[in-house]
């Protein structure tokens, strides 16, 4: 803890209860807490929108961190820096003094730093006889270290949202292209249907797309476009089945007429085929298929909703991933994982902890998809003791996925079998 006393502001700046609470909260550093100051600064930059600070304020924070002599922030060390405004302006890329004071106040207001004013308002250090620091007055970095876990969680959530938004935009682009080309093909082939209405509805959906895209405003539009695409595909497939059935019917009728010209009975061998075609035409036909998975705790088989991405990988249920890789749960928001978004946030934290570079992770997400990449990171964490380089292992899996040589299912099944065998050993020993 940096200090147990309350520091009131110097001069005309008033004291408030909010300032007191922020100061106390900034001093509440967990025992043994330590962070690399530049890694923590990158997390602050990532979480800038959630923390409510501007990019110019981050420039000032960067300058303040350069005055701290060590690369590691720790509660056992003095966390007060005491540069003059002149030196701060120089290290803040020549920022004007008035602008510097405004952004320093913004950092204090955001709870990232706190002031420790001297009796005369100057920033200085007093050393003892041994040359050590006896007292320092300036700006304290203790709030930054105290909120390190919170800042990293916000940064992980924003990174996961950005990755999901990028994947959603890609799906939206492909869906728009598919609908436009399928409608054009249907009109050129003279497929029966109200294609003018479909085209006008499609254009109306495109006009609803906002300029500032977010997960909340893009999700309903994408869902409507995918539903429209599915309906168009089903209509075209039904038309193809009807044409095939009509062709088979005419061929069978000619065969009957040639083999038995005296017969006056009429048969319709294509009726059953048409009925099957009509039964196949469902609003969501072909969208997903289910495969039996490993048995769950209640003995019932897990049904894996199988979807394929660009690399041909299958996506398995979140419950199966968590059952195979329970260690990832501790890194979720609040120590729990309730959705794929929580899993991707936890995967970003684990990626940083295991030393996996952002480029390797983004490359894997581009090939395997965000959900599968998060599941792979959970598997890597579960098998952490047997993997020397998590980053190299992830890059190797990405290359194998591009060649179609990697599947997530066997990895999950192996972990499930390992957990099942390890949990069954005590029971076997007791039975002996």
C-alpha positions as a printed NumPy array, in Angstrom:
array([[  0.   ,   0.   ,   0.   ],
       [  1.401,   3.355,  -1.009],
       [  0.126,   5.438,   1.904],
       [ -2.33 ,   5.132,   4.761],
       [ -3.017,   8.845,   5.112],
       [ -5.375,  11.108,   3.202],
       [ -3.776,  13.657,   0.871],
       [ -5.829,  16.791,   0.331],
       [ -5.207,  18.929,  -2.766],
       [ -2.998,  21.995,  -2.605],
       [ -4.218,  25.513,  -3.255],
       [ -7.756,  26.336,  -4.314],
       [ -8.651,  22.834,  -5.491],
       [-11.441,  21.632,  -3.179],
       [-11.669,  18.232,  -1.502],
       [-14.718,  16.028,  -2.133],
       [-16.02 ,  12.68 ,  -0.935],
       [-15.553,  11.27 ,  -4.445],
       [-11.874,  12.234,  -4.351],
       [-11.527,  10.602,  -0.932],
       [-13.126,   7.355,  -2.128],
       [-10.981,   7.241,  -5.279],
       [ -7.869,   7.891,  -3.218],
       [ -8.702,   5.102,  -0.792],
       [ -9.606,   2.707,  -3.589],
       [ -6.343,   3.53 ,  -5.341],
       [ -4.377,   2.659,  -2.216],
       [ -6.029,  -0.78 ,  -1.852],
       [ -3.335,  -2.781,  -3.624],
       [ -3.55 ,  -6.542,  -3.18 ],
       [ -0.549,  -8.07 ,  -1.373],
       [  2.045,  -9.301,  -3.845],
       [  0.445,  -7.494,  -6.784],
       [  2.914,  -6.588,  -9.519],
       [  2.603,  -5.769, -13.22 ],
       [  4.896,  -4.808, -16.06 ],
       [  4.132,  -1.133, -16.519],
       [  4.209,  -1.231, -20.332],
       [  1.965,  -4.299, -20.599],
       [ -0.444,  -2.649, -18.193],
       [ -0.283,   0.552, -20.246],
       [ -1.221,  -1.418, -23.383],
       [ -4.222,  -2.806, -21.494],
       [ -5.206,   0.755, -20.544],
       [ -4.983,   1.763, -24.218],
       [ -7.182,  -1.215, -25.165],
       [ -9.719,  -0.357, -22.449],
       [ -9.67 ,   3.393, -23.194],
       [-13.348,   3.562, -24.152],
       [-14.414,   1.714, -20.996],
       [-12.249,   3.882, -18.738],
       [-13.402,   7.174, -20.204],
       [-10.   ,   8.693, -21.044],
       [ -8.851,  10.374, -24.25 ],
       [ -5.891,   9.456, -26.405],
       [ -4.118,  12.683, -25.368],
       [ -4.55 ,  11.701, -21.716],
       [ -2.89 ,   8.379, -22.514],
       [  0.05 ,  10.305, -23.972],
       [  0.438,  12.054, -20.603],
       [  0.171,   8.711, -18.755],
       [  2.86 ,   7.305, -21.041],
       [  5.104,  10.254, -20.142],
       [  4.471,   9.726, -16.418],
       [  5.418,   6.043, -16.671],
       [  8.769,   6.956, -18.235],
       [  9.709,   8.739, -14.998],
       [  9.206,   5.545, -12.981],
       [ 12.657,   3.915, -12.944],
       [ 11.655,   0.227, -12.945],
       [  9.704,  -1.734, -15.557],
       [  7.623,  -3.432, -12.879],
       [  5.014,  -1.747, -10.715],
       [  4.83 ,  -3.287,  -7.267],
       [  3.214,  -2.439,  -3.951],
       [  6.553,  -2.874,  -2.191],
       [  8.086,  -0.01 ,  -4.191],
       [  7.397,   3.69 ,  -4.041],
       [  4.951,   4.491,  -6.812],
       [  5.202,   8.294,  -6.727],
       [  6.799,  10.142,  -9.663],
       [  7.668,  13.814,  -9.334],
       [  8.537,  15.369, -12.708],
       [  8.137,  19.069, -13.33 ],
       [  5.577,  20.309, -15.827],
       [  8.401,  21.355, -18.137],
       [  9.863,  17.836, -18.255],
       [  6.399,  16.323, -18.612],
       [  5.62 ,  18.579, -21.563],
       [  8.844,  17.508, -23.282],
       [  8.127,  13.799, -22.841],
       [  4.492,  14.318, -23.854],
       [  5.591,  15.221, -27.396],
       [  5.759,  18.958, -26.753],
       [  2.253,  19.27 , -25.301],
       [  1.252,  22.757, -24.136],
       [  1.294,  23.36 , -20.375],
       [ -2.422,  24.206, -20.201],
       [ -3.302,  21.069, -22.17 ],
       [ -1.021,  19.017, -19.912],
       [ -2.772,  20.245, -16.766],
       [ -6.187,  19.444, -18.267],
       [ -5.236,  15.855, -19.148],
       [ -3.557,  15.307, -15.77 ],
       [ -6.863,  16.276, -14.172],
       [ -8.608,  13.826, -16.526],
       [ -6.343,  10.957, -15.439],
       [ -7.044,  11.784, -11.79 ],
       [-10.787,  11.949, -12.48 ],
       [-10.663,   8.558, -14.254],
       [ -8.985,   7.024, -11.192],
       [ -5.767,   6.011, -12.969],
       [ -3.427,   8.247, -10.945],
       [ -3.745,  10.328,  -7.771],
       [ -2.087,  13.489,  -6.535],
       [  0.197,  13.519,  -3.518],
       [  0.723,  17.225,  -2.956],
       [  3.498,  18.628,  -0.794],
       [  2.954,  21.425,   1.759],
       [  3.913,  24.07 ,  -0.826],
       [  2.419,  22.279,  -3.849],
       [  5.813,  21.483,  -5.398],
       [  6.877,  18.026,  -6.6  ],
       [ 10.063,  16.774,  -5.029],
       [ 11.698,  13.909,  -3.127],
       [ 13.323,  13.842,   0.315],
       [ 16.027,  11.237,   0.888],
       [ 17.271,   9.765,   4.133],
       [ 20.874,   9.43 ,   5.295],
       [ 21.318,   6.112,   3.497],
       [ 20.267,   7.662,   0.18 ],
       [ 16.887,   5.964,   0.106],
       [ 13.559,   7.667,  -0.47 ],
       [ 12.145,   9.091,   2.73 ],
       [  9.216,  11.01 ,   1.251],
       [  8.082,  11.817,  -2.309],
       [  5.496,  14.291,  -3.526],
       [  3.999,  14.268,  -7.023],
       [  1.716,  11.815,  -8.838],
       [  1.064,   8.338,  -7.444],
       [  0.736,   5.365,  -9.831],
       [ -0.822,   3.238,  -7.069],
       [ -4.384,   3.489,  -8.518],
       [ -3.114,   2.083, -11.807],
       [ -1.697,  -0.984, -10.058],
       [ -4.719,  -1.349,  -7.761],
       [ -7.081,  -1.478, -10.769],
       [ -4.831,  -3.723, -12.901],
       [ -7.194,  -6.712, -12.828],
       [-10.216,  -4.538, -13.62 ],
       [ -8.392,  -2.838, -16.497],
       [ -7.266,  -6.173, -17.975],
       [-10.819,  -7.525, -17.773],
       [-12.22 ,  -4.481, -19.588],
       [ -9.494,  -4.761, -22.228],
       [-10.259,  -8.468, -22.752],
       [-13.988,  -7.74 , -23.138],
       [-13.372,  -4.976, -25.667],
       [-10.945,  -7.186, -27.628],
       [-13.486, -10.03 , -27.674],
       [-16.256,  -7.665, -28.81 ],
       [-14.048,  -6.292, -31.571],
       [-13.237,  -9.797, -32.762],
       [-16.907, -10.812, -32.735],
       [-17.824,  -7.615, -34.607],
       [-15.212,  -8.336, -37.275],
       [-16.523, -11.889, -37.702],
       [-20.112, -10.57 , -37.872],
       [-19.161,  -8.061, -40.578],
       [-17.545, -10.849, -42.598],
       [-20.691, -12.99 , -42.315],
       [-22.788,  -9.989, -43.298],
       [-20.683,  -9.315, -46.401],
       [-20.904, -12.941, -47.536],
       [-24.657, -13.028, -46.878],
       [-25.227,  -9.836, -48.922],
       [-23.221, -11.259, -51.807],
       [-25.068, -14.584, -51.689],
       [-28.519, -12.994, -51.702],
       [-27.71 , -10.626, -54.569],
       [-26.291, -13.381, -56.777],
       [-28.993, -15.935, -55.913],
       [-31.792, -13.473, -56.74 ],
       [-30.093, -12.608, -60.039],
       [-29.757, -16.303, -60.866],
       [-33.417, -16.942, -60.021],
       [-34.572, -14.102, -62.295],
       [-32.339, -15.238, -65.17 ],
       [-33.499, -18.853, -64.847],
       [-37.151, -17.759, -64.655],
       [-37.736, -19.536, -61.352],
       [-41.326, -18.967, -60.163],
       [-41.499, -16.495, -57.279],
       [-42.071, -12.872, -56.302],
       [-38.454, -11.875, -56.804],
       [-39.237,  -8.166, -57.102],
       [-40.623,  -8.182, -53.571],
       [-37.583, -10.152, -52.317],
       [-35.247,  -7.661, -53.99 ],
       [-37.058,  -4.644, -52.524],
       [-37.025,  -6.227, -49.05 ],
       [-33.314,  -6.9  , -49.444],
       [-32.613,  -3.272, -50.39 ],
       [-34.68 ,  -2.046, -47.435],
       [-32.593,  -4.181, -45.064],
       [-29.38 ,  -2.805, -46.513],
       [-30.606,   0.766, -45.977],
       [-31.171,  -0.021, -42.293],
       [-27.513,  -0.816, -41.772],
       [-26.005,   1.878, -39.489],
       [-22.813,   3.757, -40.24 ],
       [-21.387,   3.035, -36.774],
       [-21.732,  -0.745, -36.62 ],
       [-21.956,  -2.452, -33.219],
       [-22.802,  -5.949, -32.066],
       [-26.219,  -4.778, -30.873],
       [-27.371,  -3.068, -34.069],
       [-25.842,  -5.518, -36.575],
       [-27.093,  -8.771, -35.012],
       [-30.826,  -8.39 , -35.91 ],
       [-30.031,  -7.278, -39.474],
       [-27.691, -10.238, -39.981],
       [-30.343, -12.624, -38.631],
       [-32.947, -11.291, -41.091],
       [-30.522, -11.503, -44.013],
       [-29.547, -15.091, -43.161],
       [-33.237, -16.034, -42.901],
       [-33.866, -14.47 , -46.309],
       [-30.895, -16.292, -47.827],
       [-32.096, -19.599, -46.411],
       [-35.573, -19.06 , -47.852],
       [-34.135, -18.293, -51.296],
       [-31.917, -21.395, -51.2  ],
       [-34.822, -23.615, -50.155],
       [-37.009, -22.191, -52.95 ],
       [-34.316, -22.868, -55.562],
       [-33.672, -26.378, -54.224],
       [-37.409, -27.139, -54.268],
       [-37.626, -25.982, -57.888],
       [-34.717, -28.236, -58.777],
       [-36.348, -31.223, -57.062],
       [-39.628, -30.578, -58.902],
       [-37.791, -30.424, -62.238],
       [-35.968, -33.693, -61.501],
       [-39.239, -35.324, -60.45 ],
       [-40.963, -34.121, -63.64 ],
       [-38.118, -35.48 , -65.756],
       [-38.284, -38.872, -64.033],
       [-42.063, -38.958, -64.456],
       [-41.912, -38.332, -68.189],
       [-39.207, -40.962, -68.61 ],
       [-41.196, -43.563, -66.664],
       [-44.397, -42.801, -68.61 ],
       [-42.577, -43.263, -71.941],
       [-41.14 , -46.549, -70.673],
       [-44.624, -47.819, -69.686],
       [-46.144, -46.788, -72.992],
       [-43.399, -48.557, -74.951],
       [-43.52 , -51.766, -72.926],
       [-47.338, -52.089, -72.67 ],
       [-49.113, -50.104, -75.365],
       [-52.436, -51.907, -74.779],
       [-52.649, -50.893, -71.141],
       [-55.26 , -48.235, -70.321],
       [-54.32 , -47.824, -66.634],
       [-52.609, -44.583, -65.619],
       [-49.903, -44.528, -63.019],
       [-48.123, -41.606, -61.35 ],
       [-44.776, -42.901, -60.116],
       [-43.537, -39.372, -59.425],
       [-46.176, -38.593, -56.8  ],
       [-44.147, -40.042, -53.96 ],
       [-41.067, -38.175, -55.14 ],
       [-42.983, -34.91 , -55.138],
       [-44.284, -35.564, -51.629],
       [-40.749, -36.24 , -50.42 ],
       [-39.603, -33.017, -52.035],
       [-42.368, -31.121, -50.289],
       [-41.509, -32.76 , -46.971],
       [-37.859, -31.721, -47.446],
       [-38.862, -28.085, -47.871],
       [-38.749, -26.725, -44.323],
       [-37.904, -23.158, -43.361],
       [-34.589, -24.214, -41.742],
       [-33.8  , -27.338, -43.741],
       [-30.081, -27.827, -44.241],
       [-29.061, -25.085, -41.808],
       [-27.637, -27.422, -39.19 ],
       [-27.282, -31.092, -38.446],
       [-26.767, -32.859, -35.165],
       [-24.228, -35.463, -34.269],
       [-24.049, -37.575, -31.1  ],
       [-21.267, -36.501, -28.764],
       [-19.813, -37.694, -25.459],
       [-22.25 , -38.568, -22.696],
       [-22.89 , -35.817, -20.181],
       [-23.054, -36.043, -16.412],
       [-26.709, -37.041, -16.469],
       [-25.999, -39.916, -18.848],
       [-27.712, -38.338, -21.795],
       [-25.756, -37.893, -25.014],
       [-24.597, -34.406, -25.858],
       [-25.914, -33.239, -29.221],
       [-23.279, -31.22 , -31.039],
       [-24.743, -28.585, -33.342],
       [-22.25 , -28.835, -36.155],
       [-21.336, -25.756, -38.139],
       [-18.408, -25.377, -40.458],
       [-16.263, -22.311, -41.05 ],
       [-13.843, -21.409, -43.821],
       [-11.339, -24.054, -42.65 ],
       [-14.038, -26.747, -42.393],
       [-13.819, -27.003, -38.583],
       [-16.837, -28.085, -36.555],
       [-18.056, -25.962, -33.622],
       [-19.018, -27.979, -30.554],
       [-21.365, -26.982, -27.698],
       [-19.981, -24.664, -25.047],
       [-20.929, -27.204, -22.363],
       [-18.699, -29.839, -23.979],
       [-15.756, -27.413, -24.151],
       [-16.147, -26.466, -20.464],
       [-16.533, -30.122, -19.456],
       [-13.298, -30.994, -21.246],
       [-11.404, -27.831, -20.175],
       [-12.639, -26.711, -16.724],
       [ -9.482, -24.684, -15.951],
       [-10.55 , -21.899, -18.344],
       [-13.542, -21.07 , -16.111],
       [-11.312, -19.339, -13.532],
       [-10.327, -16.731, -16.133],
       [-13.863, -15.792, -17.162],
       [-15.601, -12.579, -16.019],
       [-16.248, -12.999, -12.325],
       [-14.746, -16.488, -12.38 ],
       [-17.547, -17.959, -14.515],
       [-18.294, -18.624, -18.192],
       [-21.917, -18.537, -19.316],
       [-21.596, -17.78 , -23.029],
       [-19.211, -17.938, -25.983],
       [-18.458, -14.251, -25.431],
       [-17.282, -15.02 , -21.864],
       [-15.12 , -17.863, -23.23 ],
       [-13.497, -15.551, -25.807],
       [-12.805, -12.945, -23.102],
       [-11.173, -15.627, -20.958],
       [ -9.172, -16.843, -23.967],
       [ -7.725, -13.341, -24.485],
       [ -6.574, -13.274, -20.844],
       [ -5.094, -16.79 , -21.138],
       [ -3.403, -15.84 , -24.413],
       [ -1.548, -13.006, -22.687],
       [ -0.71 , -15.213, -19.7  ],
       [  0.723, -18.027, -21.86 ],
       [  2.753, -15.625, -24.002],
       [  0.808, -16.125, -27.233],
       [  1.303, -13.119, -29.498],
       [ -1.701, -11.099, -30.744],
       [ -0.759, -11.815, -34.366],
       [ -0.762, -15.586, -33.789],
       [ -4.143, -15.401, -32.07 ],
       [ -5.727, -13.206, -34.753],
       [ -4.364, -15.474, -37.495],
       [ -5.886, -18.502, -35.76 ],
       [ -9.228, -16.696, -35.359],
       [ -9.215, -15.828, -39.049],
       [ -8.697, -19.476, -40.034],
       [-10.607, -21.419, -37.362],
       [-13.147, -18.795, -36.264],
       [-13.354, -16.901, -32.921],
       [-15.284, -19.638, -31.078],
       [-13.015, -22.496, -32.179],
       [ -9.892, -20.448, -31.411],
       [-11.172, -19.761, -27.902],
       [-11.88 , -23.494, -27.466],
       [ -8.355, -24.338, -28.684],
       [ -6.872, -21.877, -26.147],
       [ -8.906, -23.616, -23.436],
       [ -7.438, -26.97 , -24.547],
       [ -3.907, -25.519, -24.573],
       [ -4.422, -24.192, -21.025],
       [ -5.741, -27.593, -19.903],
       [ -2.637, -29.318, -21.361],
       [ -0.276, -26.508, -20.33 ],
       [  2.25 , -28.748, -18.58 ],
       [  2.924, -30.789, -21.729],
       [  3.224, -27.817, -24.152],
       [  6.545, -25.979, -24.22 ],
       [  5.549, -23.04 , -26.455],
       [  1.852, -22.183, -26.549],
       [  2.362, -19.629, -29.331],
       [  4.253, -22.037, -31.574],
       [  1.721, -24.788, -30.897],
       [ -1.173, -22.481, -31.849],
       [  0.555, -21.424, -35.089],
       [  1.152, -25.086, -35.965],
       [ -2.543, -25.893, -35.375],
       [ -3.498, -22.909, -37.555],
       [ -1.347, -24.157, -40.444],
       [ -2.801, -27.655, -40.066],
       [ -6.334, -26.226, -40.038],
       [ -5.624, -24.365, -43.29 ],
       [ -4.603, -27.655, -44.894],
       [ -7.64 , -29.437, -43.472],
       [ -5.478, -31.646, -41.231],
       [ -6.762, -30.468, -37.832],
       [-10.069, -31.242, -36.107],
       [-11.187, -29.915, -32.725],
       [-13.297, -32.959, -31.875],
       [-10.481, -35.46 , -31.169],
       [ -8.724, -32.924, -28.936],
       [-11.882, -32.415, -26.849],
       [-12.612, -36.147, -26.741],
       [ -9.072, -36.903, -25.551],
       [ -9.407, -34.387, -22.715],
       [-12.836, -35.788, -21.781],
       [-11.437, -39.335, -21.709],
       [ -8.47 , -38.188, -19.626],
       [-10.767, -36.516, -17.112],
       [-13.012, -39.576, -17.034],
       [-10.11 , -41.963, -16.412],
       [ -8.57 , -39.753, -13.72 ],
       [-11.881, -39.452, -11.874],
       [-12.486, -43.215, -12.045],
       [ -9.167, -44.245, -10.439],
       [-10.236, -43.668,  -6.783],
       [-13.401, -45.692,  -7.317],
       [-11.428, -48.533,  -8.894],
       [ -8.977, -48.519,  -6.016],
       [-11.803, -48.663,  -3.481],
       [-13.433, -51.601,  -5.264],
       [-10.15 , -53.552,  -5.102]])
